[in-house]
């Protein structure tokens, strides 16, 4: 598994969005009220309902995946992490025993 490590400053946030132009379909059902609200929002944004829904669902999906895959560290914590990776402690007997199991 790959993780993204990003050093953050207090109060900092970052987000970027890219939506690929694919030909796959997603179908869903909703209430008439939800459909009307989505149609109104799309019109206010000057886009289609499909474009509006794709953009917003994609951004939400990226946030969820990013939260899962990104380890956010302060500068101090990153330096401690990097130092421990550069000079890891010697394995203890319990770890050697565990790793020796078939």
CNS distance restraints for C-alpha pairs under 8 A (distance, minus, plus):
assign (resid   2 and name CA) (resid  69 and name CA) 7.42 0.50 0.50
assign (resid   3 and name CA) (resid  69 and name CA) 5.11 0.50 0.50
assign (resid   3 and name CA) (resid  70 and name CA) 5.70 0.50 0.50
assign (resid   3 and name CA) (resid  71 and name CA) 6.95 0.50 0.50
assign (resid   4 and name CA) (resid  69 and name CA) 6.15 0.50 0.50
assign (resid   4 and name CA) (resid  70 and name CA) 4.66 0.50 0.50
assign (resid   4 and name CA) (resid  71 and name CA) 6.24 0.50 0.50
assign (resid   5 and name CA) (resid  70 and name CA) 5.75 0.50 0.50
assign (resid   5 and name CA) (resid  71 and name CA) 5.01 0.50 0.50
assign (resid   5 and name CA) (resid  72 and name CA) 6.14 0.50 0.50
assign (resid   5 and name CA) (resid  73 and name CA) 7.41 0.50 0.50
assign (resid   6 and name CA) (resid  70 and name CA) 7.16 0.50 0.50
assign (resid   6 and name CA) (resid  71 and name CA) 6.60 0.50 0.50
assign (resid   6 and name CA) (resid  72 and name CA) 5.37 0.50 0.50
assign (resid   6 and name CA) (resid  73 and name CA) 6.48 0.50 0.50
assign (resid   7 and name CA) (resid  72 and name CA) 6.12 0.50 0.50
assign (resid   7 and name CA) (resid  73 and name CA) 5.17 0.50 0.50
assign (resid   7 and name CA) (resid  74 and name CA) 5.59 0.50 0.50
assign (resid   7 and name CA) (resid  75 and name CA) 5.90 0.50 0.50
assign (resid   7 and name CA) (resid  78 and name CA) 6.90 0.50 0.50
assign (resid   8 and name CA) (resid  12 and name CA) 6.12 0.50 0.50
assign (resid   8 and name CA) (resid  13 and name CA) 7.81 0.50 0.50
assign (resid   8 and name CA) (resid  72 and name CA) 6.61 0.50 0.50
assign (resid   8 and name CA) (resid  73 and name CA) 6.24 0.50 0.50
assign (resid   8 and name CA) (resid  74 and name CA) 5.56 0.50 0.50
assign (resid   8 and name CA) (resid  75 and name CA) 7.12 0.50 0.50
assign (resid   9 and name CA) (resid  74 and name CA) 6.61 0.50 0.50
assign (resid   9 and name CA) (resid  75 and name CA) 7.73 0.50 0.50
assign (resid  17 and name CA) (resid  59 and name CA) 6.42 0.50 0.50
assign (resid  17 and name CA) (resid  62 and name CA) 7.90 0.50 0.50
assign (resid  19 and name CA) (resid  55 and name CA) 6.96 0.50 0.50
assign (resid  19 and name CA) (resid  58 and name CA) 7.05 0.50 0.50
assign (resid  30 and name CA) (resid  34 and name CA) 6.30 0.50 0.50
assign (resid  30 and name CA) (resid  35 and name CA) 6.43 0.50 0.50
assign (resid  31 and name CA) (resid  35 and name CA) 6.20 0.50 0.50
assign (resid  32 and name CA) (resid  36 and name CA) 6.11 0.50 0.50
assign (resid  33 and name CA) (resid  37 and name CA) 6.22 0.50 0.50
assign (resid  34 and name CA) (resid  38 and name CA) 6.14 0.50 0.50
assign (resid  35 and name CA) (resid  39 and name CA) 6.07 0.50 0.50
assign (resid  36 and name CA) (resid  40 and name CA) 6.12 0.50 0.50
assign (resid  37 and name CA) (resid  41 and name CA) 6.13 0.50 0.50
assign (resid  38 and name CA) (resid  42 and name CA) 6.05 0.50 0.50
assign (resid  38 and name CA) (resid  49 and name CA) 6.78 0.50 0.50
assign (resid  38 and name CA) (resid  52 and name CA) 7.93 0.50 0.50
assign (resid  38 and name CA) (resid  53 and name CA) 7.82 0.50 0.50
assign (resid  39 and name CA) (resid  43 and name CA) 6.17 0.50 0.50
assign (resid  39 and name CA) (resid  48 and name CA) 7.91 0.50 0.50
assign (resid  39 and name CA) (resid  49 and name CA) 5.73 0.50 0.50
assign (resid  40 and name CA) (resid  44 and name CA) 6.16 0.50 0.50
assign (resid  41 and name CA) (resid  45 and name CA) 6.21 0.50 0.50
assign (resid  41 and name CA) (resid  52 and name CA) 7.86 0.50 0.50
assign (resid  42 and name CA) (resid  46 and name CA) 6.11 0.50 0.50
assign (resid  42 and name CA) (resid  47 and name CA) 5.25 0.50 0.50
assign (resid  42 and name CA) (resid  48 and name CA) 5.75 0.50 0.50
assign (resid  42 and name CA) (resid  49 and name CA) 5.39 0.50 0.50
assign (resid  42 and name CA) (resid  51 and name CA) 7.87 0.50 0.50
assign (resid  42 and name CA) (resid  52 and name CA) 5.43 0.50 0.50
assign (resid  43 and name CA) (resid  47 and name CA) 5.98 0.50 0.50
assign (resid  43 and name CA) (resid  48 and name CA) 7.01 0.50 0.50
assign (resid  43 and name CA) (resid  49 and name CA) 7.86 0.50 0.50
assign (resid  45 and name CA) (resid  52 and name CA) 7.86 0.50 0.50
assign (resid  47 and name CA) (resid  51 and name CA) 6.06 0.50 0.50
assign (resid  47 and name CA) (resid  52 and name CA) 6.17 0.50 0.50
assign (resid  48 and name CA) (resid  52 and name CA) 6.00 0.50 0.50
assign (resid  49 and name CA) (resid  53 and name CA) 6.02 0.50 0.50
assign (resid  50 and name CA) (resid  54 and name CA) 5.92 0.50 0.50
assign (resid  51 and name CA) (resid  55 and name CA) 6.01 0.50 0.50
assign (resid  52 and name CA) (resid  56 and name CA) 6.22 0.50 0.50
assign (resid  53 and name CA) (resid  57 and name CA) 5.84 0.50 0.50
assign (resid  54 and name CA) (resid  58 and name CA) 5.78 0.50 0.50
assign (resid  55 and name CA) (resid  59 and name CA) 6.15 0.50 0.50
assign (resid  56 and name CA) (resid  60 and name CA) 6.19 0.50 0.50
assign (resid  57 and name CA) (resid  61 and name CA) 6.07 0.50 0.50
assign (resid  58 and name CA) (resid  62 and name CA) 6.13 0.50 0.50
assign (resid  59 and name CA) (resid  63 and name CA) 6.30 0.50 0.50
assign (resid  60 and name CA) (resid  64 and name CA) 6.36 0.50 0.50
assign (resid  61 and name CA) (resid  65 and name CA) 6.17 0.50 0.50
assign (resid  62 and name CA) (resid  66 and name CA) 5.79 0.50 0.50
assign (resid  63 and name CA) (resid  67 and name CA) 5.98 0.50 0.50
assign (resid  64 and name CA) (resid  68 and name CA) 6.30 0.50 0.50
assign (resid  65 and name CA) (resid  69 and name CA) 5.99 0.50 0.50
assign (resid  66 and name CA) (resid  70 and name CA) 5.49 0.50 0.50
assign (resid  67 and name CA) (resid  71 and name CA) 7.97 0.50 0.50
assign (resid  73 and name CA) (resid  77 and name CA) 5.65 0.50 0.50
assign (resid  73 and name CA) (resid  78 and name CA) 5.61 0.50 0.50
assign (resid  74 and name CA) (resid  78 and name CA) 6.06 0.50 0.50
assign (resid  75 and name CA) (resid  79 and name CA) 6.18 0.50 0.50
assign (resid  76 and name CA) (resid  80 and name CA) 6.36 0.50 0.50
assign (resid  77 and name CA) (resid  81 and name CA) 6.08 0.50 0.50
assign (resid  78 and name CA) (resid  82 and name CA) 5.99 0.50 0.50
assign (resid  79 and name CA) (resid  83 and name CA) 6.04 0.50 0.50
assign (resid  80 and name CA) (resid  84 and name CA) 6.21 0.50 0.50
assign (resid  81 and name CA) (resid  85 and name CA) 6.31 0.50 0.50
assign (resid  82 and name CA) (resid  86 and name CA) 6.19 0.50 0.50
assign (resid  83 and name CA) (resid  87 and name CA) 6.14 0.50 0.50
assign (resid  83 and name CA) (resid  88 and name CA) 7.97 0.50 0.50
assign (resid  84 and name CA) (resid  88 and name CA) 5.06 0.50 0.50
assign (resid  84 and name CA) (resid  89 and name CA) 7.62 0.50 0.50
assign (resid  91 and name CA) (resid  95 and name CA) 6.01 0.50 0.50
assign (resid  91 and name CA) (resid  96 and name CA) 6.46 0.50 0.50
assign (resid  92 and name CA) (resid  96 and name CA) 6.37 0.50 0.50
assign (resid  93 and name CA) (resid  97 and name CA) 6.10 0.50 0.50
assign (resid  94 and name CA) (resid  98 and name CA) 6.14 0.50 0.50
assign (resid  95 and name CA) (resid  99 and name CA) 6.09 0.50 0.50
assign (resid  96 and name CA) (resid 100 and name CA) 6.13 0.50 0.50
assign (resid  97 and name CA) (resid 101 and name CA) 6.80 0.50 0.50
